Every structure is written in structure tokens, then in C-alpha cells.
Amino acid sequence: MSHTETGISDDAVRAALATVEDPEIHKPITELGMVKDVTIRPDGSVAVAVWLTVAGCPMRETITNRVRTAVSEVPGVRVVEVELDVMSDEQRTALRKSLRGGSDEPTIPFADPGSLTRVYCVASGKGGVGKSSVTVNLAASMAASGLSVGVLDADIYGHSVPRMLGANTRPTKVEEMIMPPQAHGVKVISIGMFTQGNSPVTWRGPMLHRALQQFLADVFWGDLDVLLLDLPPGTGDVAISCAQLIPNAEILVVTTPQQAAAEVAERAGSIALQTHQRLVGVVENMSWMEMPDGSRMEVFGSGGGQAVSDSLSTALGASVPLLGQIPLDPRLRESGDSGIPLVLSQPDTAAAKALAGVASRLTTRSRGLAGMSLNISPVRKK
């Protein structure tokens, strides 16, 4: 319907609003039913009323600015006023159902045989090998290449991913659905986002399983290309739960060159024999330190990564390649403390290039048909 005095049409305004995405759900606000009303006045001002999913929405300013910018670009619009309101319980229920494809009960989308999301469980035999640093840098590198990426901090006791990714906002909850915060283009969820301060988590097996299940099913991840799970060290409850909840997930083992660490890493990788998961490869972290004169100091020895690769390849009867060797660089630690992954802050460093190389290998490898639904029905021979 056109406004005859200004030449501004309601259709033009709504078309502009269709370009505005909700910053958490990443779908147009028109598609999500968030546009409450549009009023076009004779003086060329336009008032847009928007439904927020929850009161106190942390993205209210972002939504307001995006709406104002989009509508301002419509020819003839002089002023844009944005009014915010909050959805009713019924509206939130309808939104949740639409995002879940009409399903009332939460399901794990990555467990679907037809899922196109690559799921990598980043594992290590022991702590201190840099597993979380590898995880966040792989995620940031993949996101920078244009992929839709999520990170689930499954290290419930030793969660560190939010700090290392610079994710300092809390998730928004729409009924029983959780909207994960984003940092550097990566969606991230962690138990650390639900605890007060630096409080410890003291849970046993069943509670760990339930937490992981909720993070996989209750969080609205959207259409991800890659999901990375930062597992706790060892082969305990969480590793077993991952195999049960997302059996098509693949395991990426992180170790250091030290032989003692490599032996423990082999145990973490060997869990694939029991869970029937695929081992995608090995990453050797802290491989050497580059000295000012160009020489290398092998602080933790050498050969651990290749030893793990060879041993697991023999045990599984399939190639488990050494995907990369990451040099020991203090800047990798510094970037984790600052919340800006090294692959973004200093992409030309040797460590960043090695990490980006691993990320590229993980995302360009062929997917294969294992676990995929081919929609083929068997035909009986006559």
C-alpha cells in the first residue's frame, strides 16, 4: 500500500526490513515475525515497531541500529523511529517451534544421518598440550574462510574457550531454546557462561552427559558447516557421551612431541576402536621453538605426533595422518589470554600458518558416504 503524499510504500519499507537479520538467530526479522507494525507519516518519517524475543535482550541496540539503517535507505524516508516491544509467551512458543521445524521436543541435529555438518571432537590424552588453543584457532580460521562454525566447550571442569575466543556475553534464552553468543564469527557455548565468576563445577557422570545433551539439542546452532567440541583430557564420561549422542562425529587428537605425552594421546585416540568413530588425524602442538638465528629448539623433544599417527593407523587399520605441527610461540598463549585467536591477530606467524593449514585440510577433505542417508530402497531380484 503506497503512501500517496511521500511516495514511500509499505512494501518498500518491509522489503528493507527483510534485509535485517536477527544477530542471534541469523534470519530476517520479517521471517521471524518480529515486525510488529510499520507507520509511514506525511512528513517522510517512518515508525517501525519490533518485537524482541525476550525482555532485556542483549542485542536490542544492534537490532535497533540495523532497522534504522535499512529503512533509512528507502527513497523518500527522512527519519526512522524504532519502537521495541517484547513477544508474548505464545509468540515465543511459535518462534521456537518454527526454528525447530515444528517439533516440540529438542533433538540433536548433528546426530541425523543426513546432517551435512562436520563434527570434530578435539581430544587429548592429558591436559596442558594446548588442545583448547588449537580448537579456537581452527574455529576462527574456518569462520574467516566463510564457513558457519560453532564451538562447544565440552571441558566442563576446565572450560576456557569463552576467554580464548573473547566471548564475554551470556546466552539469550527463548523458552527452552538457547541462543549462543558469537565471537569472531564463531557461535560458542560453554558451562562457563552459566556459572558465577570462576566458580568450579562439581558434577558426576550423569550430570555431565545431560549438560552435553542440552548443549547439543537445546542450543539453536542454525545451519553449521563445522562444529568443534573441545573435549576434556582423557577417555572419561564426556568422550563416551559424545560417541553416544553424535556417533558420526570424528576425533582429532592433539599431542606434543614428548614421548610420554604421545603415549597418553594414543590412548585418547584408541577410544575410536570402542566407539566405532572415525579418527580424522593428529595435530602436534609445541613442536619446536624458532630461534632468532633461524634454528629450531625442540623444547619437548621430537617425533611424538608422527608416533601417534603411526600407532593409531596400525591399530585402526586405516590412515590417521599427522595433519600439522604447530611451533611453540608465546604469542599463541598471549592471543588466548586476549581473546583474539592468533590466526586473526597475527596470521603471518609460523604457528598461525600451521593452524590455518590444519583448518584447511579439515574443511577441504572429501566427506565420503559413511553415515550418509542415500535415500535408496533395495529392490528384490525376481
JOBEL-V589125 format. One line per field, one symbol per residue. ss: DSSP state (a for helix, b for strand, c for the rest). phi: phi as a letter, one per 40 degrees, with the letter a starting at -180 (. if undefined). A space follows every 50 residues. Layout:
# JOBEL-V589125
ss->???
phi->???
This chain:
# JOBEL-V589125
ss->cbccccccbaaaaaaaacccbccccccbccccccbbbbbbccccbbbbbb bbcccccccaaaaaaaaaaaaaccccccbbbbbbbbccaaaaaaaaaaac ccccccccaaaccccccbbbbbbcccccccaaaaaaaaaaaaaaccccbb bbbcccccccaaaaaccccccbbbccbbbcbbbccbbbbbaaaccccccc ccccaaaaaaaaaaaaacbccccccbbbbbccccccaaaaaaaaaccccb bbbbbbccaaaaaaaaaaaaaaaaaccbbbbbbbbcccbbcccccbbccc cccaaaaaaaaaaaaacccccbbbbbcccaaaaaaaaacccaaaacccca aaaaaaaaaaaaaacccccccccccccccccc
phi->.ccccbgccccccccccccccccbcgbdccccgcccabbbbccgcbbbbb cccacgdcbccccdccccccccccdgcbbbbbbbbbccdccccccccccc ggccccbcccccdcccccbbccbacacgcgccccdcccccccccchccbb bbcccccbcacdcccgcbbcccbbfcbbcccbafgbcabacccbbcfbcc bbbbddccccccccccbccccgcccabbbccccgbcdccccdcccbcccb bbcbabcccccccccdcccccccccgccccibbcbfcabccdcgcbbccb gagcccccdcccccccgacbcccabbccadccccccccgbddcbcacccc ccccccccdccccbcccgbcgcccfbbcbccc
